[in-house]
């Protein structure tokens, strides 16, 4: 008798998904699927709009990472007006970078403190009522306070540049619409109203020390949980250093062999294709040269640390070296190390923010450049969750005729499915019965990728979390629910 376990929706991620685990007659895992069952269709309904509306429209994909979509679209729109990234004014380029680093800093803080920390602090088998940020605040007030203020700092950076913390407007074709004022800079440097940027750096280092302690205490868990070979994709600069705003695309396999050799982002179509599956609306990108079966890549903090040669800020580079010295592997394929990598990126972003706040060139009013219009534009950045692609084609009137979005979470689609299968094989099959802690391990594996299902494809609505057992006749023989979902 076959059974089917359904986790619907997956919780503590941005958006909603469903997991089904199919058991055979002997109670062993036969197959697993991570479903994205709703559809939004941004690639289609943006057609017919003038290109200059794209950076405003596409950020409505999500309320968590709108800045990432805003900037990726802006880079593509720059090309439509004839401006490549190197041709932006220094002030506009640095303002965009400051906005981008503020977005990554606040998004990583949101994920680590609000979504991931309950699993790390209380364990995967802790009662469901305790696996939330409120319990973290009760058990560790100082950690919760720092998490709230660190996220606020990044949001205030966004607010200062874009006018709003969510869905603001900053980039315009060929540049930026406003400069950074001395008063705004002082707000982040003097620490009178909010903890200053140096405090952000210090706190991030403290949290890194805390997380490393968890790795040292339970190394076997972090090393082995949802560990499987995969490719890794990220952006690097001309020296192979970590680059988050503009650079070249590099991919490696699970042992470090180069599978994509630092290619220009504008050439992405030559190297990537996207597969579809009948059980999900989310696509599966892969490298053409490697093929669908082995050409998929993880993206995001762990992948970016794996592909880069170094991090171009001193404190984060020290942490990167300590990260790989601890793991003992040149390429880390262990899913739970993503949280450590995420905090290292937070430190890098804080260092970059500090440098930019002291950069007088960023205060210039030279913000917009013009060029010769084109009919096609491509913008690729490293969003908090990984490599994000926006590609637009327009007609002679400037109306969008084609839009292609490859969102970070779609790159991680195959990896999340593999992670679910790993947990199902190791936990569900061995124990044979359902518990909340066991099912939470499936969610932990997905949460490590910080998926933004809203960006990938999602409609309105929220479903209660339920787990169902189905027999071979299609009848429900057992059911579990989580209160509050």
N, C-alpha and C positions, 0 to 999 in steps of 0.2 A: 504494500500500500504506500503510495507516494504522498508526501505532505508538502505544503507550501507555507513558509513563514513570511508575513508581510509586516514591514516597519513603515508606517505611514502617518505623518511625514517624518523625515529625519529632523531632529531638533537641534537647537543651538548652532544653526548655520543661517546664512543670509538667503532666504527663500525657502522653498518647500520641495522635497523630493520623496521618493518611496523606494524601499529596498524589498526585494522578494528573494527568499532563500528556498530553493526547491530540494526536498529530501527524497531519497529513494525508499524502497520498501524496507530497507534495513536501517533507516534513520541516518544514513550518511548523506553528505551534501552532494547533490547531483549537478546543480548549477546555481549561480547567483546573478542578480541584475540590480543595478542602480538606475532607477527610472526617473526621468524628468518628463512628466506627462502633460504639462501645460504648455501653451504656445503664446508668444507675444508678437513676433513678426516685424521687428523694427527694420530689418533689412528691406522689407517690402514697402511699408507705408511711409518711409522717409523719401521714397521716390516722388518726384514732382515738386519737392520743396527747393527753394533757392539754396545754393551751397552755403551761404553765410549763416543760415539758420542751423546747420548741422551741429556745431559745438554746443548749442543751447538745447536742441531737441534730444540728442543722443544721451545726454547725461540723465534724462528721465528714465533711462534703463534701470537706474538703481539709486537708492538714497544712501548707500554705504560708500560707493566709490564713484560718485558722479564726476569728481575732478579728473579721474583717470580717463573717462570717456571724453570729457571736455577737452583735455589736452591732446589725446590721440587724434580726435577729430580736428582740432586746431592745427596740428602738424600737417594733416592731409589738406586742409583748406589753404594753408600757407602755400602749398605747391600749386593749388589751383590758381592762385594769384601770382605765381611765378617766384615764390620765395622758398628756398631750401633752408634747412635748419642753420647752416653756417652763415647764411645771409641775414638772419635776424639781427636787430641791433643788440649790442651787449646787454643793455638794460632789460629789453624784452626777454631775452634768453634767460637771464638770471632771475627775473621775476617769475617766469614760468617754472624754473627749477625750484625756487623757494616754495611756490605753490605745490609742486609735485612732492617735495620732501615733507612738507607739512601734511599732505594727504596720506602718504605712506606711514608717517609717524603715528598719526591718529588712528588709522585703520589697523595697524599692527597692535597698537595699545588696546583697541576695542576687542580684537580677536583674543589676544593673550589673556587679558584681565577679565573680560566679561564671558567669553565663550570657552576657552581652553583651561583656564586656571582651576575651575572646580574639579576637573578630572585629575589634574596633577596634584592638587592639595589634598583631596579626600579619597582619591583612588577610584578606579573604574567600577568597583563593586559597591561603592557607597550608596545609601538610599537615594532614590530619585529626588526626594524633597530637599536633599542637601546639595545636590549637584547644580548649584546656581550661584550667581554673583552675590546675592543677599547673604548666603551662607559664608561666602568668602569674607564679606564685610564684617560679619559677626566674629568669625574665627581669627581674622587677620586684618584689623582695622587699618593698620599702616599701609599694608599692601594695597588694599582696596582704595584708600585715599590717593595713593600715588597713581594708581591706574586711572582714576577719574580725572585727576589733574593733568596727567600726561596726555590723555586723549583731548582734554580741553585745550591744552597748549597747541596741539596740531590744528584743532578746529579754529582757534583764534587766528592762526596764520592764514588759514583759508578765508576767514571772514575779513581780515584786513585787506587781502588782495582782491577777492572776488565779490565782496559786499555782503555775502551770506555764507553761513556754514555749510548749507546744502543747496545745490542748484544755483549757485551764484554765477556771475558772468565776468570773466577776466580776459580771455584771449579773443582777439579779433583777427581777421585775415591779415597776415603779415606782421603781427606783433601783439601788443597788449594795450588795453584801453586807459589804464591809469598807472601812475608811478607809485612808489612807496615813500611815505612821508617821514620826516624825522621823528614826529610824534609816534607814528606807528612803530618805528624801529625801537625807540626808547621803551615802549610798552613791553617788548620782549627781552630787552637787555637789562633793565634796571630792577625788575622783580618787585615793583611796588604793588601792582594789582594782581599779578599771577606769578608763580615761581618762574624764574628766568631760564634762559636757555642753558646756562651752565648747570643749573639744578636738574634740568632734564637729562643732561649727559650723566651727571652723578647718579641719579635715580636709575637710569637704564643700566649702568654698570652694576649697581646693587642688585637689581632684579636678575641680571645675568649670573651673578654669583649665587643667588638663591636657586636658580634653575639648574645650574651645574651641580649643586648639592643634591638635587633630586636624581640627576643622572648618576652621580657617584653612589648614592644609596641603593638604587635599584637598576644597576647598569644592564642586567640581563633583559629586563623589560624593555628599556629604551632601545637596546641593540637589536632585539629580535622581533618586537611587535610589528606586524605588517611590513616585514622586510622582504623585498623582492627586487630582482634586477630590472632596470629600466633605463631609457635614455633620459637626458637632462638638457633643457634648452634655456638660454638666457642671453642677455645683451652684455657686450663688453666694449671697452674703448679700444683705441688703436694699439695699446700696450697689453691688452688682455685683462685690464682691470675691470672690476664691477662697474657697470654703467646703468643707470636707471631711467635716464631721459632720452638720450640719443646716442646710438653707437652701431655696432654690427652684431649680427645674430650668430651665436656659436652653439653647437650641440655636441654632446659626447654620449657614448654608450655607457653601460653600467660599470665598465672597468677603466674608463677615461679615454678611450680611443675617439678621435674627432670624427663625427658624422656630418657636421655642417661647419665648414672652415671660415668663420668670421665673414659672412657675406653681407653686403649692403641690405638694409631693411627694405629698400624699394624693390628688390629682386625676390621678395618672399614667394611670389607665385611660381617661380621656377623650381622651388624646392619643396613646397608644401601642397598637400591635397587634403580633402576632408571626406571621411566616410560617414555613412548614416546606418543606423540600425532600426529595425521596425519597432523596438520596445522603448525608444527614447526619442524626444525631440531635440536633444543635445547632440551636436556633431562630434566626430572623432578625428581631429587633425593628425597627420603623420607626414614623415619625410618621404618624398617620392622615391628617392634613390634607395632607401632601405625597405620600403614596402609597408603595407597596412599591418602585417602581423608583428613586426619588430620595430617599425619606424615611429611609434608614438613616444612622446616625451613628457616627463614631469616638468612643470614650470613653477615659479614662485621662489621663496627664500632659499629653500634647500637646494633646488636646482641651480639658482644663481651662484651660490657659494661653490657648488661643485664645478661649474664651468669657468669661473673666473680664475685668473692667476693671482690676483691680490685685490685688496680694497684700498682705494686711494685716500683714506683718512687714517691717521695713526692708531687711534684707540680701537676702532673697529677691525683694523688689520691685525692687531695683537689678539683680539678675540677670535678672529678667523683662524689664525695659526693655532691657538689653544683648542679650538673646536676640532680641527683635524688631528692634532696631536692626541687628543683624548679618544677620538673614534678609532684611530689607528688604521684608517683606510684612506687612500687618495680620493676615492669617490664614496660618498655616504648614501646608501640606498635604504636606510632605516627611516620609516615614515615619521616616528615620533621625534626625530631630531629636527623636524621642521620648526618646532617651537623655539629651539635654541637659535637656529639660523634666523628666525624672524626677529628675535631680540638683537642680534648682531646688526641686522639691517636698520633697526630702530636707532642704534647707537651711531651708525654711519650717517643716517639722515639728520640726527641731532648735530653731529659735527659739521655737516654741510650747511645746515641752517645757521649755525653760529658763524661760520665763515662768511656766508652771504649777508648776514646782518651787519657785518663790519665792512662790507664792500661798498665803497662810495659810488662806484659805477652803476650800481643798481638803483641809485636815487635819480638818475638822469631822466629827462623828459623826452629823450629820443627813443620813441617806443614803436613806431610803425614804419615799415619799408614796403616799397611797391616793386613789382616786376612785370614780366610779360605773361598774361594769363595762359593757362593750360586747360586741358579737358580731363585730366586725371590727377588724383592726389592720393598718396599713401602716407599714413601716420602710424608709427609703431613705438610704443613705450613699454616700460616695465611697470605695470600696475602692481599694487600690493600683492595680488594673487598670482602674478606672472605676466608673461608676454601678451600684450594686447594690440590687435591690429584693426585699424579703420582704413577702408579703401573706398574711394568715391570716384565715379565718373559723371561728368556733366555734359549738357549740350551747349550750343553756342550762346544760349540765353542765360547760362549759369544754373539751369535746373538739374537737379540730381536725377540721373537716369539709371544708375546702378550703385548699390551699396553692399559691401561685403565686410562682415565683422567676424573676426576670430577672437573670441573672448578667452581670457586666461583659464577659466574653469573648464572650457571645452578641451584645452590641451590636457588638463588633468583628468578628463573623463575616464580614459582607460585606466589610469593609475588608481582612481577611486574604486572602479569596479574590481581591479586586482586586489586592492586592500580589503574590500568586503569579502571576496572569495577566501583570502588568507585567514581572516577572522573566522569565517564560517567553517573552514576546514579544521582549524586548530581548536576552536572553542565549541561550536555547535555540535560538530560530529563527535567530539570526545565526551562531552558531558551529556548530550542526548536529551536534556530537558531545558525549558525556557525559564530564564530569570531576567529581571530588569537589568542587573549588572552585566549579564552576558550580552543582551541586546544593546546595551550602552557601548560595549566594545566595538560593535559594528559602527555606531555613530562616531566614536572616538577616531576610528580609522578614517572616516570621511572628514570629520572636523579638522584634522591635522592639515588638510589642504586649504582650509579657510575658503570653502567654495562659495561663490556668489551665484546661486541659482537664479536670482532675479536677473542678473546680467546675461546668463547663458540662455535662458528662455523660461518665462513664468507668467502666469495670469493672476488675476485677483482671486482672493479667497484663501482660507486656511482650513486644513482638515485636522480632525483629532488624531493623535497618535494611537494607532491600534496595531496589534500583532495578532495575526490569525493563522491557525493551522488548518490546512485543507487536505482532505483525503483524495484518493484517485477518482472518486465519483463527483468531485466538485462541491462537497459539503463541508461547512465549517465545523470542526470537531473541538476546537479550543480557541479562546480569544483572550487577549490582554489589552488593557488601555492604560495610558498615562494621564493622570489628572492634570488639567490645565492646558492640554494640547488637543 
